[in-house]
Amino acid sequence: MAITLILLILLIILTSGFTNSSPVQDPELVVQQVHDNITSSRRNLATLSCGTGNPIDDCWRCNPDWEKNRKQLANCAIGFGRRAIGGRDGKIYVVTDSGDDAVNPKPGTLRYGVIQSEPLWIIFARDMVIKLKQELIMNSFKTIDGRGSSVHVAGGPCITIQYVTNIIIHGINIHDCKQGGNAYVRDTPQHYGWRTLSDGDGVSIFGGSHIWIDHCSLSNCNDGLIDAIHGSTAITISNNYMTHHDKVMLLGHSDTYTQDKNMQVTIAFNHFGEGLVQRMPRCRHGYFHVVNNDYTHWQMYAIGGSAAPTINSQGNRFVAPDNTLRKEVTKHESTPQSVWKNWNWRSEGDLMLNGAFFTRSGAGASPSYAKASSLSARPSSLVGSMTMGSGALRCRKGTRC
């Protein structure tokens, strides 16, 4: 841990003199420091879980009795999804059975919990891998809380949040998600219906609101890791660790679906890691606050969009790939410059390493940025410590998480 602290201090010193939002002339040493720090210390969190400057983690992870007061987590959200309370006002429901029946789920299974009509805070009795037979269609006012167990939703269709509200998904691993559908699936205790073919997203948000996805590890799904479309809004995606995937995150259904103009999404404190290609995120129409994330890998681009989204990038750390043709953070999708030059995309306080650069557009002081601002960005030099604990945590009862 002493080595970790020394590396962090060295990184802050090395980066303090750089001009933010512009390429660094000789970044090799700093890039190596970044990668060494991530590799050696991102999971060694025993003493760094408090006072990191990450407002979500500092809200609850310092408490060794977190397990006795799990619902405190609902008071820790930030950004546009900060009012998501999940199952805070309901009972604790314990998943004891990793099995699944899409139409007649058994009590004790995850599906039985998420379809109930009343608020529920869902936890897990032990480590488990849940291979769903069809997509998991959630009902409103639910929290899935994986803390204290190693929980994997993997190998089948995954999670769908459709026309519901107040959902918290925290502390689980979501990976290797497949398409489902052409089958009956229950979505409430009283109703099941025919589902057409699903996309195979890790988390699909369709017409949902007040959604918070925090401290999950996501990788290798059929379509997107997290997609939000069809008028979804009031969403925070935070503290997640995303790896080994092509089209990471789609926010906005299509260029012609103008109902997404009111979409507001906060993307904060995430680590976009190895094996990622593009769409971190890919935005349409709405307002997107991308703040204090760590972008250590991309093969095509990091942040892109079409249909005039407002993108407010603040305090992120971007480490470009070595490929000289892939240094640009941004991509204005399938649109001539004469059009995208008026879109409001800005970079403030971002740290650009290994030749990374952000192509700004629009009016720098546009009032539209007020709708794309959801929290105060911390300095990009602190991103390493703020994102070191990204992904699903291995929490143990009676100790700080």
C-alpha positions as CSV (number, residue, x, y, z in Angstrom):
1,M,0.0,0.0,0.0
2,A,2.9,2.3,0.7
3,I,4.1,1.8,-2.9
4,T,0.6,2.6,-4.1
5,L,0.5,5.9,-2.2
6,I,3.9,6.8,-3.5
7,L,2.8,6.1,-7.1
8,L,-0.3,8.2,-6.6
9,I,1.7,11.1,-5.2
10,L,4.2,10.8,-8.1
11,L,1.4,10.8,-10.6
12,I,-0.2,13.9,-9.1
13,I,3.2,15.7,-9.2
14,L,3.9,14.6,-12.7
15,T,0.5,15.7,-14.0
16,S,0.1,18.9,-12.1
17,G,2.1,20.9,-14.6
18,F,0.3,19.7,-17.7
19,T,-2.2,21.8,-19.6
20,N,-5.6,20.1,-19.3
21,S,-7.6,19.1,-22.3
22,S,-4.5,19.2,-24.6
23,P,-2.0,16.5,-25.7
24,V,1.1,16.0,-23.6
25,Q,4.3,16.3,-25.6
26,D,6.3,13.5,-23.9
27,P,3.8,11.3,-22.0
28,E,5.6,7.9,-22.0
29,L,6.7,8.1,-18.4
30,V,3.2,9.3,-17.2
31,V,1.4,6.6,-19.2
32,Q,3.6,3.9,-17.7
33,Q,2.9,5.3,-14.2
34,V,-0.8,5.2,-15.0
35,H,-0.8,1.6,-16.1
36,D,1.5,0.5,-13.3
37,N,-0.8,2.2,-10.8
38,I,-3.9,0.6,-12.2
39,T,-2.4,-2.9,-12.4
40,S,-0.8,-3.0,-9.0
41,S,-3.3,-1.3,-6.8
42,R,-6.9,-0.9,-8.1
43,R,-8.1,-3.8,-6.0
44,N,-6.0,-3.2,-2.9
45,L,-8.5,-0.9,-1.2
46,A,-8.3,-1.5,2.5
47,T,-7.0,1.9,3.5
48,L,-8.0,3.9,0.4
49,S,-11.7,3.3,0.6
50,C,-12.3,6.4,2.7
51,G,-11.4,10.0,1.8
52,T,-10.7,9.3,-1.9
53,G,-12.8,12.3,-3.0
54,N,-15.3,9.9,-4.6
55,P,-18.5,11.2,-3.0
56,I,-20.4,8.0,-3.5
57,D,-17.8,5.7,-1.9
58,D,-17.0,8.2,0.9
59,C,-20.7,8.2,1.7
60,W,-20.9,4.5,2.8
61,R,-17.7,2.5,2.4
62,C,-16.0,3.9,5.5
63,N,-18.7,2.3,7.7
64,P,-17.6,-1.2,8.9
65,D,-21.3,-1.9,9.7
66,W,-22.5,-1.3,6.2
67,E,-24.1,-4.8,6.2
68,K,-26.4,-3.8,9.1
69,N,-27.5,-0.6,7.3
70,R,-27.5,-1.6,3.6
71,K,-30.2,0.9,2.7
72,Q,-27.9,3.8,3.6
73,L,-26.6,3.3,0.1
74,A,-29.8,4.8,-1.3
75,N,-28.8,8.1,0.2
76,C,-25.4,8.2,-1.6
77,A,-26.4,8.6,-5.3
78,I,-25.2,11.6,-7.2
79,G,-25.9,13.0,-10.6
80,F,-29.1,12.9,-12.7
81,G,-30.0,9.5,-11.1
82,R,-29.6,10.8,-7.5
83,R,-33.3,10.5,-6.7
84,A,-33.4,6.7,-7.4
85,I,-34.3,5.1,-4.1
86,G,-34.8,1.6,-5.4
87,G,-36.2,-0.6,-2.7
88,R,-35.3,1.6,0.2
89,D,-38.8,1.8,1.7
90,G,-39.4,-2.0,1.4
91,K,-38.4,-5.2,3.0
92,I,-35.2,-7.1,2.6
93,Y,-35.6,-10.0,0.1
94,V,-32.8,-12.7,0.2
95,V,-32.0,-14.7,-3.0
96,T,-31.3,-18.3,-1.9
97,D,-31.8,-20.1,-5.2
98,S,-29.7,-19.4,-8.4
99,G,-32.3,-21.2,-10.6
100,D,-34.7,-19.5,-13.0
101,D,-38.1,-20.0,-14.4
102,A,-39.2,-17.2,-16.7
103,V,-43.0,-17.7,-16.3
104,N,-43.4,-19.3,-12.9
105,P,-40.4,-18.2,-10.8
106,K,-39.9,-19.8,-7.4
107,P,-39.7,-17.8,-4.2
108,G,-36.1,-17.3,-3.3
109,T,-35.0,-16.8,-6.9
110,L,-33.8,-13.4,-8.2
111,R,-36.7,-13.2,-10.8
112,Y,-39.3,-13.8,-8.1
113,G,-37.9,-10.8,-6.2
114,V,-37.6,-8.3,-9.0
115,I,-41.1,-8.8,-10.4
116,Q,-42.9,-8.1,-7.1
117,S,-45.2,-5.1,-6.9
118,E,-43.9,-3.7,-3.6
119,P,-40.5,-2.1,-3.0
120,L,-37.8,-4.7,-2.2
121,W,-34.1,-4.5,-1.3
122,I,-32.7,-7.7,-2.8
123,I,-29.5,-9.3,-1.4
124,F,-27.9,-12.7,-1.8
125,A,-27.4,-15.5,0.7
126,R,-24.1,-16.7,-0.8
127,D,-21.9,-16.5,-3.9
128,M,-23.8,-17.6,-7.0
129,V,-23.8,-17.6,-10.8
130,I,-27.3,-16.9,-12.2
131,K,-27.8,-18.0,-15.8
132,L,-31.2,-16.6,-16.7
133,K,-33.4,-18.4,-19.2
134,Q,-35.0,-15.2,-20.4
135,E,-34.3,-11.5,-19.8
136,L,-34.9,-10.4,-16.2
137,I,-37.7,-7.8,-16.4
138,M,-37.7,-5.6,-13.3
139,N,-40.6,-4.0,-11.6
140,S,-40.3,-0.5,-10.0
141,F,-38.7,0.3,-6.7
142,K,-36.2,-2.5,-6.5
143,T,-32.6,-2.6,-5.4
144,I,-30.3,-5.5,-6.5
145,D,-27.5,-5.3,-3.9
146,G,-24.6,-7.8,-4.4
147,R,-22.4,-6.7,-1.5
148,G,-21.1,-9.5,0.7
149,S,-21.4,-12.1,-2.1
150,S,-19.8,-12.7,-5.5
151,V,-22.8,-12.6,-7.7
152,H,-22.6,-13.2,-11.5
153,V,-25.5,-12.7,-13.9
154,A,-24.0,-14.4,-16.9
155,G,-24.3,-16.8,-19.8
156,G,-27.9,-16.1,-20.7
157,P,-30.2,-13.0,-21.3
158,C,-29.6,-10.3,-18.7
159,I,-31.4,-7.3,-17.1
160,T,-34.2,-5.3,-18.6
161,I,-35.5,-2.1,-17.1
162,Q,-38.6,-1.3,-19.2
163,Y,-41.1,1.5,-18.4
164,V,-40.4,1.3,-14.7
165,T,-38.8,3.7,-12.2
166,N,-36.6,3.8,-9.1
167,I,-34.1,1.0,-9.8
168,I,-30.7,0.6,-8.1
169,I,-28.3,-2.1,-9.4
170,H,-25.2,-2.4,-7.2
171,G,-22.2,-4.7,-6.8
172,I,-22.8,-7.5,-9.2
173,N,-20.9,-8.9,-12.2
174,I,-22.8,-8.9,-15.5
175,H,-21.1,-10.6,-18.4
176,D,-21.5,-12.9,-21.4
177,C,-25.1,-11.8,-21.9
178,K,-27.0,-13.5,-24.8
179,Q,-30.1,-12.7,-26.7
180,G,-33.4,-14.0,-25.4
181,G,-37.0,-13.8,-26.5
182,N,-39.6,-15.5,-28.6
183,A,-40.9,-16.8,-25.4
184,Y,-43.2,-15.9,-22.5
185,V,-41.7,-13.9,-19.6
186,R,-43.4,-12.8,-16.4
187,D,-43.0,-9.1,-15.4
188,T,-45.4,-8.8,-12.5
189,P,-47.0,-11.4,-10.1
190,Q,-50.2,-10.9,-12.2
191,H,-48.9,-10.8,-15.7
192,Y,-46.7,-12.5,-18.2
193,G,-46.5,-11.9,-21.9
194,W,-44.8,-12.8,-25.2
195,R,-41.4,-11.2,-25.7
196,T,-39.8,-10.8,-29.1
197,L,-36.0,-11.2,-29.6
198,S,-33.9,-9.1,-27.2
199,D,-30.6,-7.4,-28.1
200,G,-28.5,-9.2,-25.5
201,D,-27.5,-6.1,-23.5
202,G,-26.0,-6.4,-20.1
203,V,-28.5,-3.8,-18.8
204,S,-31.2,-2.5,-21.2
205,I,-33.1,0.6,-20.0
206,F,-36.2,1.2,-22.1
207,G,-38.4,4.1,-21.1
208,G,-37.1,4.0,-17.6
209,S,-36.4,6.8,-15.1
210,H,-34.6,7.3,-11.8
211,I,-32.0,4.6,-12.5
212,W,-28.7,4.1,-10.7
213,I,-26.1,1.5,-11.8
214,D,-23.1,1.5,-9.4
215,H,-20.1,-0.7,-8.7
216,C,-20.9,-3.4,-11.3
217,S,-18.3,-5.2,-13.5
218,L,-19.6,-5.6,-17.0
219,S,-18.0,-7.3,-20.1
220,N,-18.5,-9.3,-23.2
221,C,-22.2,-9.0,-24.0
222,N,-24.0,-9.6,-27.3
223,D,-24.9,-6.0,-27.9
224,G,-24.3,-3.1,-25.4
225,L,-23.1,-3.3,-21.8
226,I,-25.5,-0.6,-20.8
227,D,-28.0,0.9,-23.2
228,A,-30.6,3.5,-22.4
229,I,-33.2,4.4,-25.1
230,H,-36.9,5.3,-25.8
231,G,-37.3,8.3,-23.5
232,S,-35.2,7.0,-20.6
233,T,-33.9,9.7,-18.3
234,A,-32.6,10.6,-14.8
235,I,-29.9,8.0,-14.9
236,T,-26.5,7.7,-13.1
237,I,-23.9,5.2,-14.3
238,S,-21.1,5.2,-11.7
239,N,-18.1,3.3,-10.3
240,N,-18.4,0.5,-12.9
241,Y,-15.5,-1.4,-14.4
242,M,-16.1,-2.2,-18.1
243,T,-13.8,-4.4,-20.2
244,H,-13.6,-6.7,-23.3
245,H,-16.5,-5.3,-25.4
246,D,-17.1,-3.5,-28.7
247,K,-20.2,-1.2,-28.4
248,V,-20.0,-0.3,-24.7
249,M,-22.9,2.1,-24.1
250,L,-25.7,3.5,-26.3
251,L,-27.7,6.5,-25.0
252,G,-30.5,7.4,-27.3
253,H,-32.5,5.1,-29.6
254,S,-32.0,6.6,-33.1
255,D,-31.4,10.0,-34.8
256,T,-35.1,10.2,-35.6
257,Y,-36.4,9.3,-32.1
258,T,-36.8,12.9,-30.8
259,Q,-38.4,11.8,-27.5
260,D,-34.8,11.2,-26.3
261,K,-34.2,15.0,-26.4
262,N,-35.0,15.2,-22.7
263,M,-32.6,12.4,-21.7
264,Q,-30.2,13.3,-18.9
265,V,-27.4,10.8,-18.0
266,T,-24.5,11.1,-15.6
267,I,-21.4,8.9,-16.3
268,A,-19.0,9.3,-13.3
269,F,-16.1,7.5,-11.7
270,N,-16.1,4.6,-14.1
271,H,-13.1,2.8,-15.4
272,F,-13.2,2.0,-19.1
273,G,-10.6,-0.7,-19.3
274,E,-8.9,-3.3,-21.4
275,G,-10.5,-4.7,-24.6
276,L,-13.0,-1.9,-25.2
277,V,-13.5,-0.6,-28.7
278,Q,-16.0,2.3,-28.9
279,R,-19.2,4.0,-27.5
280,M,-18.1,5.1,-24.0
281,P,-20.8,6.4,-24.5
282,R,-22.4,7.0,-27.9
283,C,-25.1,9.7,-27.4
284,R,-28.1,11.1,-29.2
285,H,-30.3,14.1,-28.7
286,G,-30.1,14.5,-24.9
287,Y,-27.7,15.9,-22.2
288,F,-24.8,13.9,-21.0
289,H,-22.4,14.7,-18.1
290,V,-19.2,12.6,-18.4
291,V,-17.2,13.4,-15.3
292,N,-14.1,12.0,-13.5
293,N,-13.9,8.7,-15.4
294,D,-10.7,6.8,-16.3
295,Y,-10.4,5.9,-20.0
296,T,-7.4,3.6,-20.2
297,H,-8.3,1.8,-23.4
298,W,-10.2,2.3,-26.7
299,Q,-9.6,1.0,-30.1
300,M,-11.7,3.3,-32.2
301,Y,-12.9,6.2,-30.1
302,A,-14.1,6.9,-26.5
303,I,-17.0,9.4,-26.7
304,G,-19.2,9.8,-29.8
305,G,-22.7,10.9,-30.9
306,S,-25.1,12.1,-33.5
307,A,-28.4,14.1,-33.6
308,A,-26.9,17.1,-31.7
309,P,-26.4,15.8,-28.2
310,T,-24.9,18.1,-25.5
311,I,-21.8,16.4,-24.1
312,N,-20.1,17.9,-21.1
313,S,-16.8,16.2,-20.4
314,Q,-15.1,17.3,-17.2
315,G,-12.2,16.1,-15.1
316,N,-11.7,12.8,-17.0
317,R,-8.4,11.1,-17.7
318,F,-7.9,9.9,-21.3
319,V,-5.0,7.6,-22.2
320,A,-4.9,7.2,-26.0
321,P,-3.9,4.0,-27.7
322,D,-0.5,3.8,-29.4
323,N,-2.2,3.7,-32.8
324,T,-1.5,7.1,-34.3
325,L,-4.9,7.0,-36.1
326,R,-6.9,6.5,-33.0
327,K,-5.8,9.3,-30.7
328,E,-9.0,11.3,-30.9
329,V,-11.3,10.9,-27.9
330,T,-14.4,12.0,-29.9
331,K,-16.3,11.0,-32.9
332,H,-19.1,12.9,-34.6
333,E,-21.0,10.0,-36.1
334,S,-22.0,10.0,-39.8
335,T,-22.4,13.8,-39.9
336,P,-20.6,16.5,-42.0
337,Q,-18.6,19.1,-40.1
338,S,-20.9,21.8,-41.4
339,V,-23.6,20.3,-39.2
340,W,-21.7,19.0,-36.1
341,K,-19.7,22.2,-35.7
342,N,-22.8,23.6,-34.0
343,W,-23.3,20.7,-31.5
344,N,-22.3,21.5,-28.0
345,W,-19.4,19.3,-27.0
346,R,-16.9,20.6,-24.5
347,S,-13.9,19.4,-22.5
348,E,-13.0,21.1,-19.2
349,G,-10.2,20.0,-17.0
350,D,-9.7,16.7,-18.8
351,L,-6.2,15.2,-18.7
352,M,-5.0,14.0,-22.1
353,L,-2.2,11.5,-22.2
354,N,-0.3,9.7,-25.0
355,G,-1.5,12.2,-27.6
356,A,-5.2,12.0,-26.8
357,F,-7.3,15.0,-28.0
358,F,-10.9,16.1,-27.8
359,T,-12.5,17.9,-30.7
360,R,-14.8,20.6,-29.3
361,S,-17.8,22.0,-31.1
362,G,-20.6,24.5,-30.5
363,A,-20.7,27.5,-28.2
364,G,-18.4,27.1,-25.3
365,A,-20.7,28.9,-22.9
366,S,-23.9,27.6,-24.2
367,P,-26.8,27.6,-21.7
368,S,-27.5,24.0,-22.7
369,Y,-24.5,22.9,-20.6
370,A,-26.6,23.7,-17.5
371,K,-28.8,20.8,-18.5
372,A,-25.7,18.6,-18.8
373,S,-24.2,19.5,-15.4
374,S,-25.1,17.2,-12.5
375,L,-22.2,17.4,-10.0
376,S,-18.9,19.3,-9.4
377,A,-16.0,17.7,-11.1
378,R,-12.9,17.0,-9.1
379,P,-9.4,17.6,-10.6
380,S,-8.4,15.0,-13.2
381,S,-5.2,14.3,-11.2
382,L,-7.4,12.6,-8.6
383,V,-9.1,10.2,-11.1
384,G,-6.8,7.3,-10.2
385,S,-7.7,7.3,-6.6
386,M,-11.4,8.0,-7.2
387,T,-11.8,5.1,-9.7
388,M,-9.4,2.6,-8.1
389,G,-12.3,0.7,-6.6
390,S,-14.5,0.6,-9.7
391,G,-16.4,-2.6,-10.4
392,A,-18.0,-5.1,-8.1
393,L,-16.4,-4.9,-4.7
394,R,-15.5,-7.9,-2.5
395,C,-17.2,-6.7,0.7
396,R,-16.9,-8.6,4.0
397,K,-19.2,-8.2,7.0
398,G,-17.8,-6.2,9.9
399,T,-15.1,-4.4,7.9
400,R,-14.9,-1.4,5.6
401,C,-15.9,-2.3,2.1
